[in-house]
Amino acid sequence: MIAERMVADNMKTLRQKVYNMVETMSDEALNALFRYMIEYNRQATEREQRILKNREAFEDLMSLVRHAPERDYKKELEKSREERFLNACVD
């Protein structure tokens, strides 16, 4: 509760500072700030769209994942050795 109030007070102070800065800016500086904000919002929107597209692609890939059954490596090794040595004796 106290932390939320501190954040709210800090935001109120920040808003007042920004408002005072904007009030004292020249028209040219205000126009530049406005263009900057538009460009920033455009890039943020593109970034969000790119993240969403990548997340969807990742989810598509994850939907294709299949889990392999557990392997018995000792049994496979034993079978491989039997095949190898039995074939060696036959030659």
N, C-alpha and C positions, 0 to 999 in steps of 0.2 A: 504494500500500500504506500509506504513512504517512498520507495524507489519510483513507483509510477508517478507520484506527485512531483518528485524531483525532475523526472523526464519531462513531464508536462510543463513545469516551470521553466526548464531549460529551453524547451521548444518555443514557449511564449517569448522568452527573451531573444532567442534566435530570430523568430519572426519579426520582432520589433527592430532588431538590428538590420535585417534584410530590408525591411520596409523603409527605414531611414536612409539606407544606402541607395535604394532605388529612387527615392524622392530627390536625392541630391545629384543623381547622374544626369549627364547631358543627354540630349535626344539621340545623338550618335552612339553613345555608349549604351543607352537603353535598347536601341535597335540591334546593336551587336550582341547584347545579352540575350535578347529575344531569339535571334538567329541561332545562337549557341544552344539555347534550351530546346529549340525545335530539332536541331541536329542530334542533340543528346537523346531526346525521346525517340527519334527515328532509329538510332543505333541500338538503343535498349530494346525496342520492339523487334528489330531484326535478330538480336541476340536471343531473345525469348523464343522467337519462331524457330531459330536454328536448334536451340536446346530441345524444344518440343519434338522437332523432326528427328533429332538424334535419339531421343528417348524412345520414340515410336519404332525406329529402326532397331534399336537394341532389344526392345520387347519382342519384335518379330523374330530376331535371331534366337532369343532365349526360348521362344515357343517351339523352335526346331530341335532343341537339345534333347537328346535321349540319354538316359543313364545306362551305362554298360553293366552287365551282371558282374558280381564279384568273381574274381578268378582265383583258382587254386594253383598257385605257382609251383608248389612242391609236386603236385600231381602232374602238371604240364611238363616239368623238368624230368620227372621219372619216365613219362611216356616218350619224351624226346630221346632220352638216353636209350630206352629199350629199342626204339626204331633205329637209332643210329648203330647200336652195337649188334642188333640182329641182322641188319643189312651188311655190316662189316664181316660177320661170320659167314654169310651166304656167298660173298664174293670169293 
